[in-house]
Amino acid sequence: MVTLGVDVPRFVGPALRNLPGVAVIEGAPETSIVRHGGAQVLRVRILDVAELVEGLNDPLLLLGGRPTLVAVEGVLDDRTAARLEDLGMSFADVDGRAWIAGRPRTVRARHRHDQGRHLRPESLRLAQLLADHPGQGWTQRSLAARGDSTQVTAQRLLRRLEDEGLLAREGAGRATERTVIDGAAMRRWLLKHGRPGTAIKLPFFVRDAAAVPDRVENVNLAITGAAAAERLRVPVMTAPPVPTFRADCGAERLEDVPALLGGFRTDTGATAVLIADPKRLAHVDARRLPDGTLVAPPSRVMLDLLLESRGAAAAELFADLWRDER
């Protein structure tokens, strides 16, 4: 529930009522958000568009160290609304757009969908392991355990790859081991069959993308794509790449991550990109570099290049340049 003081502009109440499940009481002694029997008093700032834009240049001054409700005497664009959300500032505008701190952020991530058949994540994690460790012998059990999958899934993938001439078999029964015959051929197979299907990408601004940690609250971040290829000493882009991070969370939690990193969501001037990775494709078998950077497995780096500009050519080049067991 939200209570609005007598000094709050009239358009704020109807705008807040547009939010599902929000009750609004107008003409109250003070403006506050009431949750679970406790009330949080809000400072009300009434700003026109120019004042808001100027205030966002110095968010600390705009916030004043207190929970704030911004009444915008104008129409908010998507980018500015997202910036206010990332600052944790409740707001309402004259067009009925509103948000209350503590509610899920408005979705800004873009869904990318590639038509065609793709490996399921449970199989893809296993195929990545085979591509990244071609000299290692795998039983069904060891591959399933390492790739956080089931033995049934491992059996089906190993049988398929063996039938296609990519694996050599040794032993019999449960002790049967299979080894990749040709690492380059395995990478080519993965490049064909492991292309990203649906990807949820979220561009954001953070002052120093190179200083993004590998964990924030309960979300783990692994660098991937062209920036990771550069870290692995296999550069494939001439221009400095915008760092891409896979976050082991779903789409809704992904919207919170830029603010947790001290940044904000934006398409214009983005300095980094997040990809939702709830199936942990970049985190199972991630590598820790000597400088402490957490990098996605090389096979995942290769596949995520397909999500970047001129990605097909970059992924092909990475597959050619990468050497087994670096």
N, C-alpha and C positions, 0 to 999 in steps of 0.2 A: 504494500500500500504506500501511496505517496500523499503527503499533505502539502498543500501549497498556501503560502502566506498571502496576505492581502496585497503585497507589493509585486506579486508575480503577474506578468502580462496575461491577458485573457486567452491568447492562443496556446499557451503551454498546457492547460488542462486537457482540452480536446486532443492535442497531439499525444500526450502520455496515455490517454485512454485507448489509443490505437494499438498499444502494446498488449499482447495477449496476457490475460491474468492479472493486469495491473488495475487496482482500484484507486481512484483519485478523489481526495477531499479538498475542496477549494475554500478559501476564506478562513483557513486555520491560523492559529497564533504564530506558527513558524513553518518553514519549509523543511521537510524531512522525508527520509525513506524509512519505513517501518518494516522490519523483518523479524519474525519469530519473537515478537513481544518487545524487541529493542528498537529504538529510534536513533537514526543518524541525522543530525541537523546539517542542512546544506546551505552554503552561501550562494546567493543568487546573483549572477552577473547578466545584465541585459546589454547585449552588444549588437551593433549593426555589422554588416558584412566586412566593412573596412576595418573596424575595431577588432573583429575576430581574427582576420588575417594577420594584422599587426601583432595581436597578442600571441598567436601561435609561433611567432619568431622568438618569443621568450616564455615558454610554457610554465616555468616556475613562477614567474610574475603573475601569469594569468591564473594559475591555480591558487597562489598565495598560501600554499601549504595546508589548505583546507578542502574537504569534499565540496564540490562545486556543481551547481546546475546552471548551464548556460542557456539563456533564452535568446535565440538568434532572430533578430529582426531582418530576416532575409531567407533565402532558399539555400540550403546546404547542398553542395555537390558531394559525390561519393567519396572523393579523396579526403575532403575536409572532415566529413562525418567519421571516416575511418580513423583519422588522426585524433579526433576527440575521444573516440572509443579507446584507442591505444594509450591515451593519457589518463584514462579512467574518469573522464568528465561526463556527467549526465548532460543531456541537451534536449532541446525541442526547438523546431523552427516554425515559421508562419505557414509552411505547406503541410504541416502535420507529421513531419519526420521527427522521431524521438528515439532516445535510448537511455537506459538507466544503468549506472555502474553496478556491476555484479551480475548482469544478464549476459548470455552468450553474445559474443561479438557478431556483427553482421558479416556474412560470408563474402570474402573478397577473393578467395582462391579460385583459380581457373581450372576447369576440368578439361583434360586433353584426352580424346578417345581415338584410338587407332583401330580401324576395322580389321577383321581377320581373326584367325585362331591363334591363341597364345598359350604358353605353358601356364598352368596354375602356379601360384606362389609356392606351394608346398613342393612342387617338382622343380621350379625355377631355382630355389635355394640350393637344391642338390646338383642341378646342372652347373651352377656357378662354381660349386666346390670342385667338380670334376674338371672344369676348364682352368681353374686357378691352381690345381695341384695334379697335373697330368702324370707326374712320376710316382704317385702314391697308389697303392693297391687298396681297393675298397670292397668290403663285404656289404651285404644289404644292411646289416645291423649298424656297422660303423658309419656308413654314409647317412643313414636315417638319423642316428644320434647326433652326428656333427651338424646336420642341416636342420635339426629341429622338425623332423617330419616323421612319417610312419614307414615301417618296413614294407608295407604293401606298395606305397608310392615309390619307394626306392627300387623295389623289384621291377615294377613296370617300366621305370625310366631306364634302368640298367639293361633290361631285356631289349627295349627299343633301340638303345644306342649300340648294343652288341649286334642286333640284326642289321643295323645300318653300317656296320663295319668300323665303328669308332672305338670300340673297346675290345681288349683281349682278355680271355678268361683263363684262370689258373685254379686248379683244385676242384673239389666236388662237394656237394651238400652245403651245409651252413658255412663251411670254411671257404667256399668259393670266393675268390677275389677277382675283381675286374680292374684293369688299368687302361687309361687312355693311350691309344696307339700313337696319335699325332696331336700334339697340343694345338697347333695352328688350325688343324681341321676341326677340332672340338670347338675352338673359339668361333670359327666360321659357322658351324652348326648353331651355336648359341646365338650368334648375331642374327641368324635367320628365324629361329624359333622362339627366341626370348625377348623379342621387341616389346617395349613397354606398351601395355594396352591402355588402361585408364590411368592417367596421372593427374594428381591434384597439386597444382603449383601456386605458390604465393610469393610474389615479389615484395621486397621490403627494403627500407632504408635503415642502416645502422652505421654509426660514424666510422668504425674500424672493423670491416668485415674479416680482416685477418686475425682479429682478436676474439672472434666468436668462440665460446667454449664448446666442449663436446657434450656438455650436459647442463640443462637449466631446469630447475625444479625436478620433475619426474620425466623429462623428455631428453632422450639421447640424440645427438646430432653427429652425423658422419658426412664429411665433405665428399663430393662425387663430381662427375662430369669433367669438363675441361680443366677446371681449377685443380681437381684431384690428379688428373693426368700430369699436369705440370709438377705437382708435388712428388709424383712417382717418377719424375725425370723422363717422362714420355710426352713432351709438349706437342699438341696437335693444332693449336690455334696461334695465329700471329698476333692478334690483338689480346691485351690482358683480359682474361676471362672473368665474368661476374661469378663469384663463388656460389655454388649450389650445394645445399645441405639436405640430406634425407633425415627426417625427424620420425622417430618410431612412435607415431601417434596417429589418430584419425583426423578427419577434416575439421571437426569442430575445435579440437584442442589446438590444431595448427594455427588457427586465427589468433590464439593468445601468445604464441611464441615470440613474434617481433617485439611486443611490449615487454616481455620478460627479459629480452636481450637489450632493452634500453632503446629500441628503435620504434618504427611505425610502418604500417602497411601502405604501400604506394606502388603505382605502376611507373610514374614519372620520377626519374632520378633514383631508381632502385639500385642498391649496392650489393644485394644478395638475393637469393631465391631459396625458398623452402619447398620440399616435396614431402607430402604425407607418405609415411612408410609403415603402416600398422603391421604389415607382414614381415617386417625387419629384413628386407632384401639386402639392405646395405649394412646391416649390423651383425648378422651371423657371419663370422669370419672376417670382420673388419680388421684393419691393420693399424697399429700404433707406430708412427714414424719416430725417428730419434728425437725430433723437436717436440714430440708430444701430440702432434696432430693425429686425430682419428680419421682414417681414410677408408672409404668403402672398398670392398674387394675389387681387384682389377677388372673382373668380368662385369661387375655392376657399374664401374666407371665407364667401361666401354658401352654398355647398353644405355646408360643415362646420357651419353653424348648424343644419342638420337633425339633427345628432347631439346637440344640447343640449336642455335642457328647453324646451318650447313652441317647438321649433326651426322647425316649418313656418311658423308665423306670423312668426317673426323673419326667416326667409329671404325670405319674400314681401315684408316691409317693407324689408329691405335691397335687394332687387331694385328696388323702387320709388324708394328714396331715392338709390341710387348714381347718379352722373352720369358720363358717358363721359369717359375720359382725364383724370381728376382728377390 
